[in-house]
Amino acid sequence: MDKKKKIMVGAGAAVIILAGAAFFLGGKGGNGGQGGPGGMGGPGGMPQESAVTVVNAANPTTGDVEVTSSLTGTVEAADVIYVYAKAGGDVTAVNVKAGDMVSQGQVLMEINTEQVESAKNNMDSAQVNLSQAQSNLSRMQILYDSGDLSDQEYEQYQNNLKSAQLQYESAKLQYDKQVEYSTITAPIAGRVESVDVDVYDRVNQSAQLCVIAGEGQNSITFYATQRMVQNLKTGDELEISKNGKTYSGNITEISNMVDETSGLFKVKGDMESSDEIAIGSTVKISLVTERAENVMLVPVDAIYYSGGKGYVYLYEDGKAKMASVEVGLYDSENAQILSGLNADDMIVSTWSSNLYEGADIRLKSDVEAANAAGDGQDQNGAPAGEGQNAGGQAPAGDAQGADSQAPQGAPADGGAQNGNAAPKAQ
C-alpha cells in the first residue's frame, strides 16, 4: 500500500512539472510574450532603437602632399681614368697597388716595348747625318763667298741640311714616344682603384693596365621613368642609404635621352661624405617624384573604395552620408581631393564597419562632453539600458549573423565592410 502511494505521488509530481513547462513554453511564444509577435522588437511590442556609432569628423584641410619613390643607384667617381698600354711588351715593373694615392705624372709601371733601342739607334743615326750636313754647308759657305761655288750648288747643300734636320727631329719624336710608351705615368691625381697586370706579364697594345679615380667628389647615378623625370629638376634633394647610414645629396644632371639598355632616363647627383662608400657600390635612393601644393587634403584613412571609385562619409545632423570623391596624390597620412567635397563638409575620419548611407552616428566630442556633464550615457553614445551590444552592431532585427551585410543603403560590394583599402596607386 505504501509502495502504491509513492508511485502515485511521483506520477503527480511529473504531471505538474510537464504542465509547468508547457505553460512556460506556450506563454513565451504567445501573444504579448517577449520575443514573439507583440514582444520586444515585434509588432505591437517595444520598438528597438538603432545602434549609434561614435566617430571623429573634421573639415578638409589645405596643405601640400608629396609622393616619395625609392630607387637604386650606383656610386661612381667624379673622374675615372682607364690607363691602357700604348705598345705591346713585357711588364718589367709595377710601382702601385689598388688603394694607393698617386699624383699626376707619377710612374705607375714600366713596359719593355722592345722598340726603344731601335728608336734610339735611328735617332743617333739621324743626328750624325745632321752634323755632317752642317759641316758640309760650313765648308761650302767659304767657297760660295769667294765665288768658287755657284748659287745652285750652294742651295743644294742648304737643302741637304734642312732634310737632315727634319729626319733627326722625326727620329727623336719616335724615340720619345717609345720611352713614353714604356714608362706608364698617372694622367691625373687620385686613387688607384684597380691594377690589372703583374711583373713579367706580357701585354698587347691597348690592354687595360689600371684604373684611377680622380680626387673629386663621388657621384650617384640612377635611372628614372619619364613620369618621374618630368617632375625632377637639378638641385632636388636626395636621401641615400647604405649599410644603415643615411647621406644627403642633390640632383646635378638629368639626361634628356632614353638609355638604350634600360629604356629609362639617366640621372646623376652628388652626395656628402662620398668617400665612405666604395666606388661601384649599390645604394638606395629616396626622392620626391611628385608633389602638389596648397591643395585640399583629408586623412587617407577616411577614404573608402567601391568598384575602384573613392568615397567618404560626411556627418550631417547625426547621420552618415556617402559622398563620391576624386583622389589625387597621397602619402601615408593625407590624400589630395580633386573634386567631390566643399571646405565646410564634415569628413568622418573614423573607420567603422557600421557606417553606411543614413547610419546613425554621433561625434566623439559630443559624447565626451555629455559624459563630462554626467548625462548618464555610456561611451558608445547609446542611452543607458539601450539594447546595443558590446560590438556596436546593427539592430538585432536586421542582423543575419556574425557575417551579415550592412543594412540597406550600405555599399553593394562591401566598401565599408572591406575596411579602408589603400588609395589607388598613382
ChimeraX attribute file (.defattr): number of C-alpha atoms within 10 A of each C-alpha:
attribute: neighborCount
match mode: 1-to-1
recipient: residues
	/A:1	5
	/A:2	6
	/A:3	7
	/A:4	9
	/A:5	10
	/A:6	11
	/A:7	10
	/A:8	11
	/A:9	10
	/A:10	11
	/A:11	11
	/A:12	11
	/A:13	11
	/A:14	12
	/A:15	11
	/A:16	11
	/A:17	11
	/A:18	11
	/A:19	11
	/A:20	12
	/A:21	12
	/A:22	12
	/A:23	11
	/A:24	12
	/A:25	10
	/A:26	12
	/A:27	14
	/A:28	15
	/A:29	15
	/A:30	15
	/A:31	15
	/A:32	17
	/A:33	16
	/A:34	17
	/A:35	15
	/A:36	17
	/A:37	16
	/A:38	17
	/A:39	19
	/A:40	16
	/A:41	18
	/A:42	17
	/A:43	12
	/A:44	12
	/A:45	17
	/A:46	12
	/A:47	11
	/A:48	15
	/A:49	14
	/A:50	19
	/A:51	22
	/A:52	23
	/A:53	25
	/A:54	22
	/A:55	22
	/A:56	17
	/A:57	20
	/A:58	16
	/A:59	17
	/A:60	20
	/A:61	16
	/A:62	14
	/A:63	14
	/A:64	17
	/A:65	23
	/A:66	19
	/A:67	15
	/A:68	14
	/A:69	13
	/A:70	13
	/A:71	14
	/A:72	16
	/A:73	21
	/A:74	19
	/A:75	23
	/A:76	22
	/A:77	21
	/A:78	14
	/A:79	15
	/A:80	17
	/A:81	17
	/A:82	13
	/A:83	19
	/A:84	17
	/A:85	20
	/A:86	19
	/A:87	21
	/A:88	19
	/A:89	21
	/A:90	19
	/A:91	20
	/A:92	17
	/A:93	19
	/A:94	18
	/A:95	12
	/A:96	17
	/A:97	15
	/A:98	14
	/A:99	14
	/A:100	13
	/A:101	16
	/A:102	22
	/A:103	13
	/A:104	11
	/A:105	12
	/A:106	16
	/A:107	17
	/A:108	20
	/A:109	21
	/A:110	21
	/A:111	25
	/A:112	21
	/A:113	24
	/A:114	14
	/A:115	18
	/A:116	19
	/A:117	13
	/A:118	13
	/A:119	20
	/A:120	18
	/A:121	14
	/A:122	18
	/A:123	22
	/A:124	15
	/A:125	14
	/A:126	21
	/A:127	19
	/A:128	13
	/A:129	19
	/A:130	21
	/A:131	13
	/A:132	15
	/A:133	20
	/A:134	18
	/A:135	14
	/A:136	14
	/A:137	19
	/A:138	14
	/A:139	11
	/A:140	17
	/A:141	17
	/A:142	12
	/A:143	13
	/A:144	16
	/A:145	10
	/A:146	9
	/A:147	10
	/A:148	11
	/A:149	14
	/A:150	11
	/A:151	10
	/A:152	8
	/A:153	11
	/A:154	15
	/A:155	12
	/A:156	12
	/A:157	20
	/A:158	17
	/A:159	13
	/A:160	17
	/A:161	21
	/A:162	15
	/A:163	14
	/A:164	20
	/A:165	18
	/A:166	13
	/A:167	19
	/A:168	21
	/A:169	15
	/A:170	15
	/A:171	20
	/A:172	20
	/A:173	14
	/A:174	19
	/A:175	21
	/A:176	16
	/A:177	17
	/A:178	22
	/A:179	20
	/A:180	16
	/A:181	23
	/A:182	25
	/A:183	20
	/A:184	22
	/A:185	18
	/A:186	20
	/A:187	17
	/A:188	18
	/A:189	17
	/A:190	22
	/A:191	19
	/A:192	22
	/A:193	20
	/A:194	17
	/A:195	18
	/A:196	11
	/A:197	17
	/A:198	15
	/A:199	14
	/A:200	14
	/A:201	13
	/A:202	16
	/A:203	21
	/A:204	15
	/A:205	13
	/A:206	12
	/A:207	16
	/A:208	16
	/A:209	19
	/A:210	22
	/A:211	20
	/A:212	26
	/A:213	24
	/A:214	21
	/A:215	17
	/A:216	13
	/A:217	15
	/A:218	22
	/A:219	23
	/A:220	29
	/A:221	19
	/A:222	20
	/A:223	22
	/A:224	22
	/A:225	14
	/A:226	14
	/A:227	10
	/A:228	15
	/A:229	19
	/A:230	11
	/A:231	12
	/A:232	19
	/A:233	15
	/A:234	13
	/A:235	13
	/A:236	15
	/A:237	19
	/A:238	19
	/A:239	16
	/A:240	23
	/A:241	16
	/A:242	14
	/A:243	8
	/A:244	5
	/A:245	7
	/A:246	12
	/A:247	14
	/A:248	16
	/A:249	20
	/A:250	21
	/A:251	21
	/A:252	16
	/A:253	15
	/A:254	18
	/A:255	14
	/A:256	11
	/A:257	10
	/A:258	15
	/A:259	12
	/A:260	8
	/A:261	6
	/A:262	11
	/A:263	13
	/A:264	17
	/A:265	19
	/A:266	19
	/A:267	21
	/A:268	20
	/A:269	22
	/A:270	23
	/A:271	20
	/A:272	15
	/A:273	12
	/A:274	20
	/A:275	14
	/A:276	8
	/A:277	15
	/A:278	14
	/A:279	17
	/A:280	12
	/A:281	12
	/A:282	18
	/A:283	18
	/A:284	16
	/A:285	23
	/A:286	16
	/A:287	20
	/A:288	17
	/A:289	20
	/A:290	19
	/A:291	13
	/A:292	15
	/A:293	11
	/A:294	11
	/A:295	16
	/A:296	22
	/A:297	24
	/A:298	25
	/A:299	20
	/A:300	20
	/A:301	20
	/A:302	20
	/A:303	28
	/A:304	26
	/A:305	23
	/A:306	16
	/A:307	10
	/A:308	10
	/A:309	15
	/A:310	19
	/A:311	20
	/A:312	22
	/A:313	27
	/A:314	23
	/A:315	23
	/A:316	15
	/A:317	10
	/A:318	15
	/A:319	19
	/A:320	22
	/A:321	19
	/A:322	20
	/A:323	14
	/A:324	17
	/A:325	19
	/A:326	13
	/A:327	22
	/A:328	19
	/A:329	21
	/A:330	27
	/A:331	14
	/A:332	12
	/A:333	11
	/A:334	21
	/A:335	24
	/A:336	28
	/A:337	19
	/A:338	14
	/A:339	12
	/A:340	13
	/A:341	20
	/A:342	11
	/A:343	12
	/A:344	10
	/A:345	15
	/A:346	17
	/A:347	27
	/A:348	26
	/A:349	20
	/A:350	16
	/A:351	18
	/A:352	17
	/A:353	19
	/A:354	23
	/A:355	29
	/A:356	24
	/A:357	19
	/A:358	18
	/A:359	23
	/A:360	20
	/A:361	23
	/A:362	23
	/A:363	17
	/A:364	18
	/A:365	13
	/A:366	14
	/A:367	20
	/A:368	16
	/A:369	11
	/A:370	16
	/A:371	15
	/A:372	11
	/A:373	10
	/A:374	10
	/A:375	12
	/A:376	13
	/A:377	18
	/A:378	15
	/A:379	13
	/A:380	20
	/A:381	22
	/A:382	21
	/A:383	14
	/A:384	12
	/A:385	8
	/A:386	12
	/A:387	15
	/A:388	20
	/A:389	11
	/A:390	7
	/A:391	8
	/A:392	18
	/A:393	19
	/A:394	24
	/A:395	17
	/A:396	16
	/A:397	10
	/A:398	14
	/A:399	14
	/A:400	11
	/A:401	8
	/A:402	7
	/A:403	8
	/A:404	12
	/A:405	19
	/A:406	23
	/A:407	17
	/A:408	12
	/A:409	12
	/A:410	20
	/A:411	19
	/A:412	13
	/A:413	12
	/A:414	17
	/A:415	23
	/A:416	25
	/A:417	21
	/A:418	13
	/A:419	15
	/A:420	17
	/A:421	16
	/A:422	13
	/A:423	20
	/A:424	13
	/A:425	7
	/A:426	9
